[in-house]
Structure formats: structure tokens, C-alpha cells
């Protein structure tokens, strides 16, 4: 996994396309292993942080499923991951049903 040397700080646990955020160097931790937030993040009530590796993994996963995913779909995938700790299935239900049927028919004939 690629290691990034920055972090994303933001104001809410549910992101929107207009959520203010702050990019800063990777955080330091105190003796209790608690993250030390940058002064700017503290002053602007940015009490959530997101590892860039996580953002990259979610975006790559979503784009693997749907090459032309919109910003809203990518954001939905990120919020879903932040809430459920698993990847969101971007593919719509109708396409998913068709894919399942194709896979089943190949299993029967193969």
C-alpha cells in the first residue's frame, strides 16, 4: 500500500461536496496514542480525520465498478465506507441482477 504523507481533516462525519476540509502533514500522536490535531483543524472545528490511503482505495474501488462514476457517486461510496467499513457497490441493482444471471448461466454451461 502506498503511504501518503498528508492527512485530510474535516468538520463532519458525513461528507458533502461542499464540506470544508484541510490537508495537512500526517499527524503526530501523544503518549496515549491519541492523534494530535493541527492548530488550524482545531480552530475550525475539524474534529474528524481521514487517511488518504482510505480515500484512494474507495475511489479506486468505485471507479473499478463504474469508470464514469460521478463526484456524487464517489462521495456516496466514501461516506458508505466511513460508516460501514466496507466498500459500496456502485453498480446499480438492475446491472447487478444482469451480471448475476450471466454468471449463473456460465456456471451451468461450463
N, C-alpha and C positions, 0 to 999 in steps of 0.2 A: 504494500500500500504506500502510495506517495505521501510524504509528510510535508504539510504546508507549514509555513512559519508565520501564520496570521490566524486570527480568530474573528468571528462575527458576533457582535453584541447587539441586542435589540430589546425593544420595550415590552413585548408581549409574547405569550407562549403560543398564540395563534397569529401567524403572519398574514399580511395582506400585501398587495403590490405597492402600497404606499407606507408600509411600516418603516419608521426611521431605524437605521442601523448604523453601526460604527465598526470599521475594520481596524484592528489593532494587532500588534505582535502577540504571539502565543502568551497566555497568562503565566504568571508565577503562582506558586502555592505557598501557603503559610505552613507552620509546623504541624497543624492539624489536617493538612492536605486539603484545605479549603482554598478555592480559587480566589486570587486577589484581582478584583476588577480594576480596570484603568479608571483614573480620575474622571475623564470625560464621560465614560459609561455611567458612573455613579451619579455625576451631576445631572445627567439626562435621563435618570430612572431606567437605565438599560440593565435590567437585572436577569436577563437570560442570555446564555451564550450558546453558539452553535459551532461545532468543529467543521472546518472547511472540507475535511475528508468525507463527512457525512453528506454535506450538500452535493459534493461531486458524485458520490455513489448514488444518491437519489436521482439526480439529473441524468446520469448515465443510464440507470435502470429504466427511467421513464422514456428516454429517447430510444433505447433499445426496443421498447414496446411500440412506440409511436414516433417515427422520425420527425414528424411535423407537429409535435406537441406544442401547445400554446404556452405562454407565460402563466396563464391561469391554471392550466393542467399541471405544469411543473410545480407551481406553488401548492396546489392541492396535494400533489404527491409528497412534497416536503412536509406540509402540515400533517398529513396522514402518518408519515414515518415518525415525526416528533411525538405524535400521540400514541401510536400503536407499536412502535419499534419494529416495524416490518414494512416492506415495500408495498406501495399502492399499485393495483392493477389498472393501468391507464386505458388498456384496450376496452372498448365498450362491450356491454353484455351481449349484444347481437353478434358481434365479431367473435367473442369468446365462445358462444354456442356453436357457431360455424366451425371454428378451429377444433373444438372437441369432437364434433361429428366427423370431421375429416380424419382426425387421429384415430377414432374408433373404427372407421371403415378401413383404414390402412392396417390396423391391428388384426381385423378379421380376415383380410385378404393376404396378409403377409405372414 
